């Protein structure tokens, strides 16, 4: 239990920042339309790689459920986090050239270089944001606006997420 306390504290901090800070910043309707930072997928992305897929999916479901209840997402957050949990090993393999079998070492994420970790976070957030904003829009009538929202939100989320990862990386990934 002690070795997972860092994950629990990181998860609580990210959820707190997302729910009470990032989703409540009122910077004007025109800016809020284009930039909606979402860093809560980091909770799923930074889970231990040696966890069985069922635990990762259950953790993603739990985080998505908390976000849905807190922000009134009606299943949108769960629906976008579950695919991210399922493709996480493939992303690590493609970006880090590491196999993520259970026989591998526990700390695959800590072996990624700085640019590989940044690419992992950015690509995962791009996938998440694409799913999220297209499911939220449920239409291709405003395709350009949705694409711009995905790009701007992903860039802002990656920037904020990178600071969160740098803050917690030594505490979470090295244990």
Secondary structure, DSSP 8 states (H G I E B T S, - for coil): -GGGHHHHHHHHHHHHIIIIIGGG----HHHHHH-----THHHHHTS-TTS-HHHHHHHHHHHHHHHHHHHT-TTHHHHHHHHHHHHHHHHHHHHH-----TTS-S-TGGGS-HHHHHHHHHHHHHHHHHHHHHHHH--STTHHHHHHHHHHHHHHHHHHHHHHHHHHHHHHT--
